[in-house]
Amino acid sequence: MTELAGKVALVTGGSRGIGAAIARRLARTGAAVALTYLRDADAAQRVARQIEADGGRVLVIQADNADPEAVTGAVARTVGELGRIDILVNNAAIFAAGPLDETTLDQVDRTLAVNVRAAFLAAQAAARHMTEGGRIITIGTCLAERVPGPGTTLYSMSKAALTGLTKGLARDLGPRGITATVVHPGPIHTDMNPEGSPTAAFQRSLTALGRYGTAEEIATTVAHLASDAARYITGTAIAVDGGFAA
């Protein structure tokens, strides 16, 4: 598959789970891929080795999404070392959950910094280098569309903000031929939310299909949105949630 040949993608939080699946899929479709990680260098290098084994080109960048300079620096390194940036996938995020009364100011600040501010800054920095056909794809959550129980107010708020970000980016960048979309995954089997967890049965029951999704199903949607076939899709949210929000 060479649909993205000649393109360069940056995937934040690309060392595991959904981010790793996206990085691998974009590379298999022909793109050179930069991926960021926070702490687990070994995991990031495993993803990089998989991409290289398949004949792909990859750049690994350590970056904390809570640090504005690290966010914009990742974009700069991508452009500097891979020559350009055509696709930005804002995937890195943290999950904050717990009783509303126990949520601290530090939790609020860090969650908004990582989940919202970093996505804005990365998009702003990447857009300066993108040409016509550029893609900004942000990973949200089904909990931005439907909150079925208590305990996720902060997380849901942070992810819901990404829909507004996406709509604004679509208007700002549309005249330049750059699109912006947000993908809202449902319950996805990853190491952070395994389908064998104590809450898995409840999560499955909230979907119309009665099952967890896979990281590869999210990656397939992202690869489509990154392709020329999706050039008329912008300013919208795409739910890949098994009917969670139905």
N, C-alpha and C positions, 0 to 999 in steps of 0.2 A: 504494500500500500504506500503510495507516494503522493497522496493528495496534498499534503502539507510540505512537500519538498521545497527547500529554499527558505522556509519560514523559521522563525525563532520564537520559542515560547518560554515564559517564566511562570513556574508553578510554585506558589508559596506553600510551605508546609507539605513538601513533596516527598518526605522520607517514609511515610507509612500511610496505611488506610486509603481513603479516597484520593488523597493527593498523590500517593505513589502510583496508584492505578491510572490516574490522569497523566502523570509524567510518562509512564511506560506506553500508554496508548498514543499520545501525541508523537512520541518518538517513533513508534511503529508506523505511524502514518506519514513519516518523513521529516518531521520538524526536529531541529536541534533544540534541546531542552536544558534550561537552567532550573534547578530546584533548590529551595531553601529548607533549612532545618534549624531547630532551636538547640537541642542538646545531644541527640543521638546520632553522632557522626557515623557510627557503624551501620545503622539502618540506612542512612542516606547513601553511604558508599555501596551498600548491597543493591539499592535501586539503580545506582549509577552503573554498577557492573552488569546488571541485567540489560540495561539499555545498550551498553557497549557491546555485550555479547550478541545482541541482535543487529549490530552494525550501526548503532546510533551515535550521535554526538551529544555529550552531556557536560554540564558545569554544575558543581555542587557549591553552595554558598551558605555559610553559617549566618543566620540573621534572626534577631528577636523582633517580632512584629510590634512589641511594645516600645521599641526604640525608633523614633522617626528617621534618624539618620541611617539606621540599618535597613529600613524599608526602601528608602530612596537609593541607598547604596547598592542594594541588590539589583535594582533596575539599571543603575549605572554600570555595574560589573557585567551584567548580561549584555548590554550594548557594547561595552568596551571589549569583551572577550569573545563574544559570538557575532558581533558586527551589526546587530540590529535587534529590534523587538517588534514582533507582529501580533503576538498573542499573550495576554496577561490572564492568568487564572488566580484569582484571589481565593485561596483555599485555607490558609492558616487561620486557626481560631482556637479559642479556649471555651470550655463548657463550664458555666457557673450555675449551680443549682442549690437550692436550700430554702428554708423558710424566709419569707419576705422580711420579717422583723429581725432576722439575724444577718442579713446582707450588709456588709460593711462598705464604707466609702472606698476603701482600697480595692475591694472586689469590683465595685462599679467602675472606678477609674481604669483599672487594668482591662476589664472586659471590653469597655468601649474603645480603649486604645488599641487592643489587639484585633477586635472583631470589626470595628467601624473605621476608626481613624486610619489604621494601616491600609485598609482597602481604598480609602479616598486618596491617600498619599501615593500609593503604588499606581493607581489609575492616573492621577495627575502627572506623575513622573513619566510613566510609560507613554501617555498620550503625546507628550512632547516629541517623542521619537517615531511614533507610528505614522504610517502613510495610509492611503486608501486601502481598504480591506483589513485594517486592524481590528482586533477583537479583544474586548474586555469581558471576561466571564467570571462571575463571582459565585461562590458556593454559599448558599443560605441554609435553610432547614425547614422542614415541614412545620416546625413549631413556630415559625413566623406567620403561618396561615391559620393554624388551629392549635390552641393550647388546651389539651384535654384534662389537665389536672394542675394542682398547685405546685409551686417550687421552681418554676423556670421563668419567672417574670423578667429577670435581668437578661438572661440568655435570649429569650424570645424578642425582647425589645431590641437588643443589639443586632439580631439577624433581620428583624423587620426593617430596620434602618437601611439595609442593603437594597431593598426594593426601591426606596426613594433615591438612593445613590445611583442605581441603574437607570432609572427613568431620567434623572438629571443628566447623566453622562450621555444617554442616547440623544437628548436634545442638543447638548453642547457639541458633541462630536459627529452627529449625523451629517452635517454639511461637508465634513471631510471624508465621508465614506467609512467611518469607524463605527462599529456596532457595540452595544453593551447589553448583556443579559445576566440574569441571576437564575441559578438552578437550585431548587429546593428539594433536597433528598428526604426521603422518608427514613424509617428504621433501616440502617445499612449494617451488614455484618462486618465489623472491623474489630481490632483488638481492644478498642475503647468501648465498643457496644456489641459484644458477641451475641450471636443468636441463641446461645445457651445461658445467658445471664438470668438472674432472678426476675428481672422485669420483662424478659423476652416474650413470654406468653401474652402479657398485657399489651406490649407494643404490637405484636402480630394482630391482636384482636381489633386494633384501631384501624387497620388497613382493610381495604376492600378485597385484596387478594389473599389475605391471611398468611403472609410470609414476609420475611426480611428481604430486602434487596441486596445486591452485591455492589462492591466498589466498581467493578467492571461495567455495570449498568449505568452508573453515573458517568464514568469515563467515556462511554460510548456517546452519551448525549453531549458531553463537552466537546468531543472530537467533531461531532456534527456541527455544533455551533461555531467551531473554529474554522470550518471549511467554507468553500465558496457556495456550497449548496444552501447555506444559512444566511446568505448576504442580505436577505430581506427580513430577517428577524432581529428586532432591536427594541429596547425599552420595555421588556416584558420578563415575567417570571415563568420558568418552566418547572413544573412539579414532576419529579421522578420519585413518587412516594407510594406506589402501590394502592392508590386511592385513599390515602390517609386523610386528605382534605375533602373527600367527596361528600 
